[in-house]
Amino acid sequence: MDHLRPATSASVTIRLARTSELRAIAAIEREAAQRFLETHQAWIAQDPPAPEGLLAERLEAGGLWVAILPDDRPVAAIRFRPLEAVLYIEQLDVLPKFSGRRLGAGLLDKAGSLAGAAALEALVLSTFRDIPWNAPWYSRIGFEVIEVLPAALDDIRRENLARGLDESRRVFMRREVNHPLAGRADQTGPSPPDW
């Protein structure tokens, strides 16, 4: 039964995803979305995960990373892309039974270290303002609400509206790559992508 016990962050490794893991990453996104069933955004639980083609694109560009258990099984994933002078976090998912173990924070820290190495200024994302594991959680780890959206983020806001997201309930947030609450992600591993 030990193999069923959730891991601690000490037994988890963060690394670039592999092509063979794209379906597992989509499954993580689908399962993580089930947490929304208990909120006013329950429809998100039925929203399909990112298409495999998009995941493959991000992987090819170096923007798809996973947190894995010692058995090499992904339990969390982050997807991002450069956007002007920042790294835009498109998706961050942790399997619910592994929440509360800083896996999401670790993935964000890795994205931040990659962004810094690529001379990008900050991590930026869009999230729900009142879902506890969304904006309130991001605030606790150093993200701040962006009051005035630059054109590139306004374009993303319009994409979100087209997807059916209620932007009145959402905020864009930013954390500088050198923010004091950014963790000390492992600096070893592959070089940052050539953005």
C-alpha positions as CSV (number, residue, x, y, z in Angstrom):
1,M,0.0,0.0,0.0
2,D,3.0,2.4,0.3
3,H,2.8,3.1,-3.5
4,L,-0.7,4.7,-2.9
5,R,0.6,7.1,-0.2
6,P,0.9,10.7,-1.6
7,A,4.5,11.8,-1.9
8,T,6.1,14.7,-0.1
9,S,7.8,17.4,-2.2
10,A,11.2,15.8,-1.1
11,S,10.3,12.6,-3.1
12,V,9.3,14.6,-6.2
13,T,11.5,15.7,-9.1
14,I,10.8,18.5,-11.5
15,R,11.9,17.9,-15.1
16,L,11.0,18.7,-18.7
17,A,8.1,16.6,-19.8
18,R,8.4,13.8,-22.4
19,T,6.4,13.1,-25.5
20,S,5.3,9.8,-24.0
21,E,3.6,11.7,-21.1
22,L,1.3,14.0,-23.1
23,R,-1.8,11.9,-22.4
24,A,-0.9,11.7,-18.7
25,I,-0.5,15.5,-18.6
26,A,-4.0,15.9,-20.2
27,A,-5.3,13.4,-17.6
28,I,-3.8,15.5,-14.8
29,E,-5.5,18.6,-16.1
30,R,-8.8,16.8,-16.4
31,E,-8.6,15.4,-12.8
32,A,-7.4,18.7,-11.3
33,A,-10.4,20.4,-12.9
34,Q,-12.7,18.2,-10.8
35,R,-12.0,20.5,-7.8
36,F,-14.1,23.1,-9.5
37,L,-17.3,20.9,-9.0
38,E,-17.7,22.4,-5.6
39,T,-17.5,26.0,-6.8
40,H,-19.6,28.5,-8.8
41,Q,-17.4,27.5,-11.8
42,A,-18.4,23.8,-11.8
43,W,-18.6,23.8,-15.6
44,I,-14.8,23.9,-15.8
45,A,-14.8,20.2,-14.6
46,Q,-16.3,19.4,-18.0
47,D,-14.0,21.6,-20.0
48,P,-11.7,19.4,-22.2
49,P,-8.0,19.5,-21.4
50,A,-5.5,21.1,-23.8
51,P,-5.2,19.2,-27.1
52,E,-2.3,16.9,-27.5
53,G,-1.0,19.0,-30.4
54,L,-0.7,22.1,-28.2
55,L,1.0,20.1,-25.5
56,A,3.5,18.8,-28.1
57,E,4.1,22.3,-29.3
58,R,4.9,23.6,-25.8
59,L,7.1,20.6,-25.1
60,E,9.1,21.2,-28.3
61,A,9.6,24.8,-27.2
62,G,10.7,23.8,-23.7
63,G,7.4,25.1,-22.1
64,L,6.0,21.8,-20.6
65,W,7.4,20.6,-17.3
66,V,6.2,17.9,-14.9
67,A,6.7,17.0,-11.2
68,I,7.3,13.2,-11.0
69,L,7.3,10.6,-8.3
70,P,10.3,8.3,-7.9
71,D,8.6,5.8,-10.2
72,D,8.8,8.5,-13.0
73,R,5.0,9.1,-12.9
74,P,3.9,12.7,-13.4
75,V,1.6,14.1,-10.7
76,A,1.7,17.8,-11.7
77,A,2.4,19.8,-14.8
78,I,3.0,23.4,-15.9
79,R,2.6,24.8,-19.4
80,F,4.0,28.2,-20.4
81,R,5.3,30.3,-23.3
82,P,7.2,33.6,-23.6
83,L,5.0,36.6,-24.2
84,E,6.9,39.8,-24.9
85,A,9.2,40.3,-21.9
86,V,7.5,37.8,-19.6
87,L,6.7,34.1,-19.3
88,Y,3.0,33.5,-19.5
89,I,1.8,30.5,-17.5
90,E,-1.0,28.9,-19.5
91,Q,-1.8,26.1,-17.2
92,L,-0.7,24.7,-13.8
93,D,-2.2,21.5,-12.5
94,V,-1.6,19.2,-9.6
95,L,-3.4,15.9,-9.0
96,P,-5.8,16.7,-6.1
97,K,-4.4,13.9,-3.8
98,F,-0.9,15.6,-4.1
99,S,-2.1,19.1,-3.4
100,G,-0.6,21.0,-0.4
101,R,2.9,19.6,-1.0
102,R,4.3,22.7,-2.9
103,L,4.4,20.9,-6.2
104,G,2.7,23.8,-8.0
105,A,5.0,26.3,-6.2
106,G,8.0,24.2,-7.3
107,L,6.8,24.1,-10.9
108,L,6.4,27.9,-10.8
109,D,9.8,28.3,-9.3
110,K,11.3,26.2,-12.1
111,A,9.5,28.4,-14.7
112,G,10.8,31.5,-12.9
113,S,14.4,30.2,-13.0
114,L,14.0,29.4,-16.7
115,A,12.5,32.9,-17.3
116,G,15.3,34.6,-15.4
117,A,17.9,32.6,-17.3
118,A,16.3,33.7,-20.6
119,A,16.4,37.4,-19.4
120,L,12.6,37.6,-19.1
121,E,11.2,39.9,-16.3
122,A,8.4,38.0,-14.7
123,L,5.9,35.2,-14.6
124,V,2.3,36.2,-15.6
125,L,-0.9,34.3,-15.4
126,S,-4.7,34.6,-15.5
127,T,-6.8,33.0,-12.7
128,F,-10.0,33.2,-10.8
129,R,-10.0,35.9,-8.1
130,D,-12.1,34.1,-5.5
131,I,-11.3,30.4,-5.9
132,P,-9.0,29.5,-2.9
133,W,-6.4,27.6,-4.9
134,N,-6.3,30.4,-7.5
135,A,-5.7,34.1,-6.9
136,P,-5.6,33.9,-3.1
137,W,-2.9,31.1,-3.3
138,Y,-0.9,32.9,-6.0
139,S,-0.9,36.0,-3.8
140,R,0.6,34.0,-0.9
141,I,3.5,33.1,-3.1
142,G,4.3,36.6,-4.4
143,F,2.0,37.2,-7.3
144,E,0.3,40.6,-7.5
145,V,-2.8,41.7,-9.5
146,I,-2.0,43.6,-12.7
147,E,-4.3,46.6,-12.7
148,V,-3.7,47.8,-16.3
149,L,-3.4,45.1,-18.9
150,P,-0.8,45.5,-21.7
151,A,-2.1,44.7,-25.2
152,A,-0.8,41.1,-25.2
153,L,-2.7,40.3,-22.0
154,D,-5.8,42.0,-23.2
155,D,-5.6,39.7,-26.2
156,I,-5.5,36.7,-23.8
157,R,-8.4,38.1,-21.9
158,R,-10.4,38.2,-25.1
159,E,-9.4,34.5,-25.8
160,N,-10.6,33.6,-22.3
161,L,-14.0,35.3,-23.0
162,A,-14.3,33.4,-26.3
163,R,-13.7,30.2,-24.3
164,G,-16.6,31.1,-22.0
165,L,-14.6,32.3,-19.0
166,D,-16.3,35.0,-16.9
167,E,-13.5,37.6,-16.9
168,S,-15.3,39.6,-14.3
169,R,-14.3,36.8,-11.8
170,R,-10.7,36.6,-13.1
171,V,-7.5,38.6,-12.6
172,F,-4.2,38.7,-14.3
173,M,-1.3,38.4,-11.9
174,R,2.5,38.9,-12.1
175,R,5.5,37.8,-10.1
176,E,9.0,39.2,-10.9
177,V,11.6,36.5,-11.4
178,N,13.7,37.8,-8.5
179,H,10.7,38.2,-6.1
180,P,11.8,37.3,-2.5
181,L,9.0,34.7,-2.3
182,A,10.2,32.8,-5.4
183,G,11.7,29.6,-4.3
184,R,15.1,28.2,-5.0
185,A,14.3,25.9,-7.9
186,D,17.0,23.5,-8.8
187,Q,19.4,25.2,-11.2
188,T,20.6,21.9,-12.7
189,G,19.2,20.3,-15.7
190,P,18.6,21.5,-19.3
191,S,19.5,25.1,-20.3
192,P,16.6,27.4,-20.8
193,P,14.8,27.3,-24.1
194,D,16.0,29.6,-26.8
195,W,13.2,32.1,-26.6
